[in-house]
C-alpha cells in the first residue's frame, strides 16, 4: 500500500482527493475481480462476466485519468 502511495506521489498525484479516489477505485477493482472470478465459475448469466469486465475497464480508465491530471 505504501509503495502504491509513493508511486502515486512520483507520478504527480499530490491532490489528496485524487489519491483518495484512486484508493477507492483500487478497492472497487479488487471487488470486481472477485465478482468476475465467481461469475466465470457460475455461468448462470453468460453476459455477466462481460458486464463486470466493462466495470473493471471503466475503473482502470478513471484511475489512469486521475493519474494523468
PyMOL Python script that loads the backbone (N, CA, C, O; Angstrom):
from pymol import cmd

cmd.read_pdbstr("""\
ATOM      1  N   UNK A   1       0.835  -1.185   0.000  1.00  0.00           N
ATOM      2  CA  UNK A   1       0.000   0.000   0.000  1.00  0.00           C
ATOM      3  C   UNK A   1       0.881   1.249   0.000  1.00  0.00           C
ATOM      4  O   UNK A   1       0.632   2.191  -0.752  1.00  0.00           O
ATOM      5  N   UNK A   2       1.923   1.251   0.857  1.00  0.00           N
ATOM      6  CA  UNK A   2       2.812   2.409   0.893  1.00  0.00           C
ATOM      7  C   UNK A   2       3.519   2.598  -0.439  1.00  0.00           C
ATOM      8  O   UNK A   2       3.739   3.727  -0.880  1.00  0.00           O
ATOM      9  N   UNK A   3       3.875   1.483  -1.082  1.00  0.00           N
ATOM     10  CA  UNK A   3       4.531   1.575  -2.381  1.00  0.00           C
ATOM     11  C   UNK A   3       3.621   2.228  -3.398  1.00  0.00           C
ATOM     12  O   UNK A   3       4.072   3.025  -4.221  1.00  0.00           O
ATOM     13  N   UNK A   4       2.336   1.893  -3.347  1.00  0.00           N
ATOM     14  CA  UNK A   4       1.366   2.489  -4.269  1.00  0.00           C
ATOM     15  C   UNK A   4       1.277   3.994  -4.053  1.00  0.00           C
ATOM     16  O   UNK A   4       1.259   4.762  -5.014  1.00  0.00           O
ATOM     17  N   UNK A   5       1.223   4.411  -2.802  1.00  0.00           N
ATOM     18  CA  UNK A   5       1.133   5.844  -2.493  1.00  0.00           C
ATOM     19  C   UNK A   5       2.397   6.555  -2.942  1.00  0.00           C
ATOM     20  O   UNK A   5       2.328   7.642  -3.515  1.00  0.00           O
ATOM     21  N   UNK A   6       3.564   5.944  -2.684  1.00  0.00           N
ATOM     22  CA  UNK A   6       4.822   6.539  -3.134  1.00  0.00           C
ATOM     23  C   UNK A   6       4.859   6.659  -4.649  1.00  0.00           C
ATOM     24  O   UNK A   6       5.308   7.667  -5.196  1.00  0.00           O
ATOM     25  N   UNK A   7       4.377   5.609  -5.325  1.00  0.00           N
ATOM     26  CA  UNK A   7       4.352   5.640  -6.789  1.00  0.00           C
ATOM     27  C   UNK A   7       3.430   6.740  -7.283  1.00  0.00           C
ATOM     28  O   UNK A   7       3.729   7.411  -8.270  1.00  0.00           O
ATOM     29  N   UNK A   8       2.303   6.926  -6.593  1.00  0.00           N
ATOM     30  CA  UNK A   8       1.373   7.983  -6.978  1.00  0.00           C
ATOM     31  C   UNK A   8       2.007   9.357  -6.783  1.00  0.00           C
ATOM     32  O   UNK A   8       1.816  10.257  -7.602  1.00  0.00           O
ATOM     33  N   UNK A   9       2.758   9.514  -5.703  1.00  0.00           N
ATOM     34  CA  UNK A   9       3.436  10.795  -5.470  1.00  0.00           C
ATOM     35  C   UNK A   9       4.440  11.070  -6.583  1.00  0.00           C
ATOM     36  O   UNK A   9       4.532  12.189  -7.087  1.00  0.00           O
ATOM     37  N   UNK A  10       5.193  10.034  -6.961  1.00  0.00           N
ATOM     38  CA  UNK A  10       6.181  10.202  -8.027  1.00  0.00           C
ATOM     39  C   UNK A  10       5.528  10.474  -9.374  1.00  0.00           C
ATOM     40  O   UNK A  10       6.086  11.172 -10.221  1.00  0.00           O
ATOM     41  N   UNK A  11       4.332   9.909  -9.562  1.00  0.00           N
ATOM     42  CA  UNK A  11       3.674  10.082 -10.853  1.00  0.00           C
ATOM     43  C   UNK A  11       2.941  11.416 -10.941  1.00  0.00           C
ATOM     44  O   UNK A  11       2.343  11.721 -11.973  1.00  0.00           O
ATOM     45  N   UNK A  12       2.976  12.207  -9.886  1.00  0.00           N
ATOM     46  CA  UNK A  12       2.401  13.540  -9.962  1.00  0.00           C
ATOM     47  C   UNK A  12       1.074  13.711  -9.257  1.00  0.00           C
ATOM     48  O   UNK A  12       0.532  14.816  -9.242  1.00  0.00           O
ATOM     49  N   UNK A  13       0.532  12.659  -8.674  1.00  0.00           N
ATOM     50  CA  UNK A  13      -0.721  12.825  -7.956  1.00  0.00           C
ATOM     51  C   UNK A  13      -0.389  13.295  -6.550  1.00  0.00           C
ATOM     52  O   UNK A  13       0.100  12.518  -5.730  1.00  0.00           O
ATOM     53  N   UNK A  14      -0.646  14.536  -6.278  1.00  0.00           N
ATOM     54  CA  UNK A  14      -0.397  15.070  -4.949  1.00  0.00           C
ATOM     55  C   UNK A  14      -1.692  15.570  -4.318  1.00  0.00           C
ATOM     56  O   UNK A  14      -1.738  15.864  -3.123  1.00  0.00           O
ATOM     57  N   UNK A  15      -2.712  15.662  -5.105  1.00  0.00           N
ATOM     58  CA  UNK A  15      -4.001  16.102  -4.606  1.00  0.00           C
ATOM     59  C   UNK A  15      -4.602  15.008  -3.727  1.00  0.00           C
ATOM     60  O   UNK A  15      -4.736  13.862  -4.156  1.00  0.00           O
ATOM     61  N   UNK A  16      -4.957  15.365  -2.510  1.00  0.00           N
ATOM     62  CA  UNK A  16      -5.482  14.373  -1.568  1.00  0.00           C
ATOM     63  C   UNK A  16      -6.761  13.724  -2.070  1.00  0.00           C
ATOM     64  O   UNK A  16      -6.950  12.518  -1.914  1.00  0.00           O
ATOM     65  N   UNK A  17      -7.626  14.507  -2.662  1.00  0.00           N
ATOM     66  CA  UNK A  17      -8.885  13.944  -3.165  1.00  0.00           C
ATOM     67  C   UNK A  17      -8.613  12.931  -4.268  1.00  0.00           C
ATOM     68  O   UNK A  17      -9.253  11.881  -4.326  1.00  0.00           O
ATOM     69  N   UNK A  18      -7.677  13.243  -5.128  1.00  0.00           N
ATOM     70  CA  UNK A  18      -7.341  12.326  -6.220  1.00  0.00           C
ATOM     71  C   UNK A  18      -6.738  11.039  -5.661  1.00  0.00           C
ATOM     72  O   UNK A  18      -7.058   9.949  -6.134  1.00  0.00           O
ATOM     73  N   UNK A  19      -5.873  11.156  -4.664  1.00  0.00           N
ATOM     74  CA  UNK A  19      -5.276   9.978  -4.046  1.00  0.00           C
ATOM     75  C   UNK A  19      -6.347   9.108  -3.416  1.00  0.00           C
ATOM     76  O   UNK A  19      -6.344   7.888  -3.578  1.00  0.00           O
ATOM     77  N   UNK A  20      -7.258   9.738  -2.701  1.00  0.00           N
ATOM     78  CA  UNK A  20      -8.331   9.000  -2.043  1.00  0.00           C
ATOM     79  C   UNK A  20      -9.204   8.302  -3.084  1.00  0.00           C
ATOM     80  O   UNK A  20      -9.596   7.149  -2.904  1.00  0.00           O
ATOM     81  N   UNK A  21      -9.503   9.007  -4.167  1.00  0.00           N
ATOM     82  CA  UNK A  21     -10.331   8.428  -5.234  1.00  0.00           C
ATOM     83  C   UNK A  21      -9.630   7.225  -5.859  1.00  0.00           C
ATOM     84  O   UNK A  21     -10.273   6.218  -6.156  1.00  0.00           O
ATOM     85  N   UNK A  22      -8.318   7.322  -6.059  1.00  0.00           N
ATOM     86  CA  UNK A  22      -7.550   6.209  -6.618  1.00  0.00           C
ATOM     87  C   UNK A  22      -7.621   5.013  -5.673  1.00  0.00           C
ATOM     88  O   UNK A  22      -7.772   3.877  -6.122  1.00  0.00           O
ATOM     89  N   UNK A  23      -7.512   5.259  -4.367  1.00  0.00           N
ATOM     90  CA  UNK A  23      -7.595   4.167  -3.397  1.00  0.00           C
ATOM     91  C   UNK A  23      -8.973   3.497  -3.447  1.00  0.00           C
ATOM     92  O   UNK A  23      -9.076   2.271  -3.399  1.00  0.00           O
ATOM     93  N   UNK A  24     -10.028   4.311  -3.543  1.00  0.00           N
ATOM     94  CA  UNK A  24     -11.386   3.777  -3.619  1.00  0.00           C
ATOM     95  C   UNK A  24     -11.548   2.949  -4.888  1.00  0.00           C
ATOM     96  O   UNK A  24     -12.143   1.872  -4.854  1.00  0.00           O
ATOM     97  N   UNK A  25     -11.028   3.439  -5.996  1.00  0.00           N
ATOM     98  CA  UNK A  25     -11.125   2.719  -7.269  1.00  0.00           C
ATOM     99  C   UNK A  25     -10.373   1.393  -7.186  1.00  0.00           C
ATOM    100  O   UNK A  25     -10.852   0.375  -7.685  1.00  0.00           O
ATOM    101  N   UNK A  26      -9.190   1.403  -6.554  1.00  0.00           N
ATOM    102  CA  UNK A  26      -8.424   0.165  -6.415  1.00  0.00           C
ATOM    103  C   UNK A  26      -9.224  -0.887  -5.643  1.00  0.00           C
ATOM    104  O   UNK A  26      -9.218  -2.066  -5.997  1.00  0.00           O
ATOM    105  N   UNK A  27      -9.909  -0.449  -4.590  1.00  0.00           N
ATOM    106  CA  UNK A  27     -10.735  -1.377  -3.807  1.00  0.00           C
ATOM    107  C   UNK A  27     -11.898  -1.902  -4.647  1.00  0.00           C
ATOM    108  O   UNK A  27     -12.245  -3.081  -4.568  1.00  0.00           O
ATOM    109  N   UNK A  28     -12.500  -1.022  -5.450  1.00  0.00           N
ATOM    110  CA  UNK A  28     -13.598  -1.448  -6.312  1.00  0.00           C
ATOM    111  C   UNK A  28     -13.111  -2.466  -7.337  1.00  0.00           C
ATOM    112  O   UNK A  28     -13.790  -3.457  -7.605  1.00  0.00           O
ATOM    113  N   UNK A  29     -11.938  -2.219  -7.907  1.00  0.00           N
ATOM    114  CA  UNK A  29     -11.379  -3.144  -8.906  1.00  0.00           C
ATOM    115  C   UNK A  29     -11.154  -4.512  -8.270  1.00  0.00           C
ATOM    116  O   UNK A  29     -11.461  -5.537  -8.879  1.00  0.00           O
ATOM    117  N   UNK A  30     -10.625  -4.536  -7.058  1.00  0.00           N
ATOM    118  CA  UNK A  30     -10.406  -5.811  -6.375  1.00  0.00           C
ATOM    119  C   UNK A  30     -11.737  -6.534  -6.166  1.00  0.00           C
ATOM    120  O   UNK A  30     -11.831  -7.749  -6.340  1.00  0.00           O
ATOM    121  N   UNK A  31     -12.751  -5.776  -5.797  1.00  0.00           N
ATOM    122  CA  UNK A  31     -14.081  -6.357  -5.592  1.00  0.00           C
ATOM    123  C   UNK A  31     -14.651  -6.881  -6.923  1.00  0.00           C
ATOM    124  O   UNK A  31     -15.211  -7.976  -6.976  1.00  0.00           O
ATOM    125  N   UNK A  32     -14.503  -6.100  -7.974  1.00  0.00           N
ATOM    126  CA  UNK A  32     -14.985  -6.524  -9.289  1.00  0.00           C
ATOM    127  C   UNK A  32     -14.265  -7.787  -9.753  1.00  0.00           C
ATOM    128  O   UNK A  32     -14.877  -8.669 -10.356  1.00  0.00           O
ATOM    129  N   UNK A  33     -12.963  -7.874  -9.470  1.00  0.00           N
ATOM    130  CA  UNK A  33     -12.201  -9.047  -9.899  1.00  0.00           C
ATOM    131  C   UNK A  33     -12.691 -10.308  -9.185  1.00  0.00           C
ATOM    132  O   UNK A  33     -12.735 -11.386  -9.777  1.00  0.00           O
ATOM    133  N   UNK A  34     -13.060 -10.166  -7.905  1.00  0.00           N
ATOM    134  CA  UNK A  34     -13.624 -11.305  -7.185  1.00  0.00           C
ATOM    135  C   UNK A  34     -14.969 -11.698  -7.787  1.00  0.00           C
ATOM    136  O   UNK A  34     -15.259 -12.883  -7.958  1.00  0.00           O
ATOM    137  N   UNK A  35     -15.782 -10.704  -8.106  1.00  0.00           N
ATOM    138  CA  UNK A  35     -17.076 -10.978  -8.721  1.00  0.00           C
ATOM    139  C   UNK A  35     -16.894 -11.660 -10.075  1.00  0.00           C
ATOM    140  O   UNK A  35     -17.630 -12.585 -10.420  1.00  0.00           O
ATOM    141  N   UNK A  36     -15.910 -11.194 -10.835  1.00  0.00           N
ATOM    142  CA  UNK A  36     -15.642 -11.761 -12.151  1.00  0.00           C
ATOM    143  C   UNK A  36     -15.236 -13.230 -12.033  1.00  0.00           C
ATOM    144  O   UNK A  36     -15.690 -14.074 -12.805  1.00  0.00           O
ATOM    145  N   UNK A  37     -14.381 -13.523 -11.063  1.00  0.00           N
ATOM    146  CA  UNK A  37     -13.962 -14.908 -10.860  1.00  0.00           C
ATOM    147  C   UNK A  37     -15.169 -15.785 -10.512  1.00  0.00           C
ATOM    148  O   UNK A  37     -15.297 -16.902 -11.014  1.00  0.00           O
ATOM    149  N   UNK A  38     -16.037 -15.280  -9.667  1.00  0.00           N
ATOM    150  CA  UNK A  38     -17.243 -16.031  -9.305  1.00  0.00           C
ATOM    151  C   UNK A  38     -18.186 -16.203 -10.479  1.00  0.00           C
ATOM    152  O   UNK A  38     -18.777 -17.267 -10.663  1.00  0.00           O
ATOM    153  N   UNK A  39     -18.322 -15.156 -11.267  1.00  0.00           N
ATOM    154  CA  UNK A  39     -19.213 -15.216 -12.429  1.00  0.00           C
ATOM    155  C   UNK A  39     -18.704 -16.214 -13.463  1.00  0.00           C
ATOM    156  O   UNK A  39     -19.492 -16.871 -14.142  1.00  0.00           O
ATOM    157  N   UNK A  40     -17.390 -16.323 -13.577  1.00  0.00           N
ATOM    158  CA  UNK A  40     -16.823 -17.283 -14.528  1.00  0.00           C
ATOM    159  C   UNK A  40     -17.019 -18.726 -14.045  1.00  0.00           C
ATOM    160  O   UNK A  40     -17.173 -19.645 -14.850  1.00  0.00           O
ATOM    161  N   UNK A  41     -17.011 -18.909 -12.714  1.00  0.00           N
ATOM    162  CA  UNK A  41     -17.208 -20.251 -12.167  1.00  0.00           C
ATOM    163  C   UNK A  41     -18.667 -20.677 -12.214  1.00  0.00           C
ATOM    164  O   UNK A  41     -18.971 -21.862 -12.352  1.00  0.00           O
ATOM    165  N   UNK A  42     -19.578 -19.695 -12.098  1.00  0.00           N
ATOM    166  CA  UNK A  42     -21.008 -19.985 -12.120  1.00  0.00           C
ATOM    167  C   UNK A  42     -21.640 -19.267 -13.295  1.00  0.00           C
ATOM    168  O   UNK A  42     -22.125 -18.146 -13.136  1.00  0.00           O
ATOM    169  N   UNK A  43     -21.648 -19.863 -14.443  1.00  0.00           N
ATOM    170  CA  UNK A  43     -22.147 -19.180 -15.643  1.00  0.00           C
ATOM    171  C   UNK A  43     -23.680 -19.156 -15.735  1.00  0.00           C
ATOM    172  O   UNK A  43     -24.249 -19.610 -16.728  1.00  0.00           O
ATOM    173  N   UNK A  44     -24.348 -18.623 -14.692  1.00  0.00           N
ATOM    174  CA  UNK A  44     -25.810 -18.507 -14.726  1.00  0.00           C
ATOM    175  C   UNK A  44     -26.244 -17.517 -15.801  1.00  0.00           C
ATOM    176  O   UNK A  44     -27.177 -17.769 -16.564  1.00  0.00           O
ATOM    177  N   UNK A  45     -25.552 -16.400 -15.841  1.00  0.00           N
ATOM    178  CA  UNK A  45     -25.852 -15.347 -16.812  1.00  0.00           C
ATOM    179  C   UNK A  45     -24.617 -15.201 -17.700  1.00  0.00           C
ATOM    180  O   UNK A  45     -23.597 -14.688 -17.241  1.00  0.00           O
ATOM    181  N   UNK A  46     -24.681 -15.633 -18.945  1.00  0.00           N
ATOM    182  CA  UNK A  46     -23.488 -15.598 -19.799  1.00  0.00           C
ATOM    183  C   UNK A  46     -22.977 -14.179 -20.095  1.00  0.00           C
ATOM    184  O   UNK A  46     -21.832 -14.015 -20.517  1.00  0.00           O
ATOM    185  N   UNK A  47     -23.800 -13.171 -19.880  1.00  0.00           N
ATOM    186  CA  UNK A  47     -23.370 -11.791 -20.139  1.00  0.00           C
ATOM    187  C   UNK A  47     -22.735 -11.133 -18.922  1.00  0.00           C
ATOM    188  O   UNK A  47     -22.123 -10.072 -19.047  1.00  0.00           O
ATOM    189  N   UNK A  48     -22.870 -11.740 -17.753  1.00  0.00           N
ATOM    190  CA  UNK A  48     -22.366 -11.131 -16.526  1.00  0.00           C
ATOM    191  C   UNK A  48     -20.849 -10.909 -16.538  1.00  0.00           C
ATOM    192  O   UNK A  48     -20.410  -9.822 -16.164  1.00  0.00           O
ATOM    193  N   UNK A  49     -20.032 -11.877 -16.946  1.00  0.00           N
ATOM    194  CA  UNK A  49     -18.584 -11.619 -16.966  1.00  0.00           C
ATOM    195  C   UNK A  49     -18.208 -10.417 -17.847  1.00  0.00           C
ATOM    196  O   UNK A  49     -17.310  -9.649 -17.501  1.00  0.00           O
ATOM    197  N   UNK A  50     -18.885 -10.261 -18.964  1.00  0.00           N
ATOM    198  CA  UNK A  50     -18.592  -9.121 -19.843  1.00  0.00           C
ATOM    199  C   UNK A  50     -18.962  -7.799 -19.166  1.00  0.00           C
ATOM    200  O   UNK A  50     -18.240  -6.811 -19.291  1.00  0.00           O
ATOM    201  N   UNK A  51     -20.092  -7.786 -18.448  1.00  0.00           N
ATOM    202  CA  UNK A  51     -20.500  -6.569 -17.727  1.00  0.00           C
ATOM    203  C   UNK A  51     -19.502  -6.206 -16.639  1.00  0.00           C
ATOM    204  O   UNK A  51     -19.126  -5.044 -16.484  1.00  0.00           O
ATOM    205  N   UNK A  52     -19.079  -7.221 -15.888  1.00  0.00           N
ATOM    206  CA  UNK A  52     -18.124  -6.967 -14.805  1.00  0.00           C
ATOM    207  C   UNK A  52     -16.792  -6.510 -15.390  1.00  0.00           C
ATOM    208  O   UNK A  52     -16.161  -5.604 -14.844  1.00  0.00           O
ATOM    209  N   UNK A  53     -16.354  -7.118 -16.486  1.00  0.00           N
ATOM    210  CA  UNK A  53     -15.101  -6.711 -17.119  1.00  0.00           C
ATOM    211  C   UNK A  53     -15.196  -5.270 -17.607  1.00  0.00           C
ATOM    212  O   UNK A  53     -14.216  -4.528 -17.538  1.00  0.00           O
ATOM    213  N   UNK A  54     -16.357  -4.871 -18.095  1.00  0.00           N
ATOM    214  CA  UNK A  54     -16.550  -3.485 -18.533  1.00  0.00           C
ATOM    215  C   UNK A  54     -16.428  -2.526 -17.349  1.00  0.00           C
ATOM    216  O   UNK A  54     -15.893  -1.427 -17.491  1.00  0.00           O
ATOM    217  N   UNK A  55     -16.919  -2.940 -16.189  1.00  0.00           N
ATOM    218  CA  UNK A  55     -16.793  -2.106 -14.989  1.00  0.00           C
ATOM    219  C   UNK A  55     -15.331  -1.990 -14.572  1.00  0.00           C
ATOM    220  O   UNK A  55     -14.876  -0.919 -14.169  1.00  0.00           O
ATOM    221  N   UNK A  56     -14.608  -3.085 -14.671  1.00  0.00           N
ATOM    222  CA  UNK A  56     -13.176  -3.063 -14.340  1.00  0.00           C
ATOM    223  C   UNK A  56     -12.438  -2.136 -15.297  1.00  0.00           C
ATOM    224  O   UNK A  56     -11.610  -1.331 -14.870  1.00  0.00           O
ATOM    225  N   UNK A  57     -12.736  -2.246 -16.588  1.00  0.00           N
ATOM    226  CA  UNK A  57     -12.087  -1.394 -17.590  1.00  0.00           C
ATOM    227  C   UNK A  57     -12.395   0.082 -17.340  1.00  0.00           C
ATOM    228  O   UNK A  57     -11.514   0.931 -17.471  1.00  0.00           O
ATOM    229  N   UNK A  58     -13.639   0.387 -16.980  1.00  0.00           N
ATOM    230  CA  UNK A  58     -14.022   1.772 -16.701  1.00  0.00           C
ATOM    231  C   UNK A  58     -13.287   2.301 -15.471  1.00  0.00           C
ATOM    232  O   UNK A  58     -12.862   3.456 -15.443  1.00  0.00           O
ATOM    233  N   UNK A  59     -13.142   1.459 -14.465  1.00  0.00           N
ATOM    234  CA  UNK A  59     -12.425   1.871 -13.256  1.00  0.00           C
ATOM    235  C   UNK A  59     -10.956   2.131 -13.563  1.00  0.00           C
ATOM    236  O   UNK A  59     -10.378   3.103 -13.076  1.00  0.00           O
ATOM    237  N   UNK A  60     -10.351   1.259 -14.373  1.00  0.00           N
ATOM    238  CA  UNK A  60      -8.952   1.465 -14.772  1.00  0.00           C
ATOM    239  C   UNK A  60      -8.800   2.753 -15.580  1.00  0.00           C
ATOM    240  O   UNK A  60      -7.824   3.483 -15.409  1.00  0.00           O
ATOM    241  N   UNK A  61      -9.745   3.025 -16.442  1.00  0.00           N
ATOM    242  CA  UNK A  61      -9.691   4.254 -17.241  1.00  0.00           C
ATOM    243  C   UNK A  61      -9.803   5.489 -16.351  1.00  0.00           C
ATOM    244  O   UNK A  61      -9.103   6.478 -16.567  1.00  0.00           O
ATOM    245  N   UNK A  62     -10.674   5.433 -15.361  1.00  0.00           N
ATOM    246  CA  UNK A  62     -10.815   6.571 -14.442  1.00  0.00           C
ATOM    247  C   UNK A  62      -9.540   6.765 -13.635  1.00  0.00           C
ATOM    248  O   UNK A  62      -9.105   7.895 -13.410  1.00  0.00           O
ATOM    249  N   UNK A  63      -8.938   5.651 -13.197  1.00  0.00           N
ATOM    250  CA  UNK A  63      -7.694   5.739 -12.434  1.00  0.00           C
ATOM    251  C   UNK A  63      -6.582   6.344 -13.287  1.00  0.00           C
ATOM    252  O   UNK A  63      -5.804   7.170 -12.810  1.00  0.00           O
ATOM    253  N   UNK A  64      -6.513   5.929 -14.552  1.00  0.00           N
ATOM    254  CA  UNK A  64      -5.492   6.470 -15.458  1.00  0.00           C
ATOM    255  C   UNK A  64      -5.698   7.966 -15.664  1.00  0.00           C
ATOM    256  O   UNK A  64      -4.742   8.741 -15.684  1.00  0.00           O
ATOM    257  N   UNK A  65      -6.957   8.358 -15.817  1.00  0.00           N
ATOM    258  CA  UNK A  65      -7.287   9.771 -15.999  1.00  0.00           C
ATOM    259  C   UNK A  65      -6.857  10.592 -14.781  1.00  0.00           C
ATOM    260  O   UNK A  65      -6.321  11.691 -14.928  1.00  0.00           O
ATOM    261  N   UNK A  66      -7.090  10.061 -13.588  1.00  0.00           N
ATOM    262  CA  UNK A  66      -6.697  10.755 -12.373  1.00  0.00           C
ATOM    263  C   UNK A  66      -5.184  10.859 -12.272  1.00  0.00           C
ATOM    264  O   UNK A  66      -4.656  11.885 -11.841  1.00  0.00           O
ATOM    265  N   UNK A  67      -4.489   9.810 -12.664  1.00  0.00           N
ATOM    266  CA  UNK A  67      -3.031   9.817 -12.581  1.00  0.00           C
ATOM    267  C   UNK A  67      -2.416  10.789 -13.578  1.00  0.00           C
ATOM    268  O   UNK A  67      -1.356  11.361 -13.322  1.00  0.00           O
ATOM    269  N   UNK A  68      -3.076  10.975 -14.708  1.00  0.00           N
ATOM    270  CA  UNK A  68      -2.548  11.874 -15.739  1.00  0.00           C
ATOM    271  C   UNK A  68      -2.827  13.348 -15.438  1.00  0.00           C
ATOM    272  O   UNK A  68      -2.147  14.231 -15.961  1.00  0.00           O
ATOM    273  N   UNK A  69      -3.824  13.607 -14.600  1.00  0.00           N
ATOM    274  CA  UNK A  69      -4.164  15.015 -14.334  1.00  0.00           C
ATOM    275  C   UNK A  69      -3.314  15.611 -13.245  1.00  0.00           C
ATOM    276  O   UNK A  69      -3.477  16.783 -12.906  1.00  0.00           O
TER     277      UNK A  69
END
""", "prot")
cmd.dss("prot")
cmd.show_as("cartoon", "prot")
cmd.util.cbc("prot")
cmd.orient("prot")
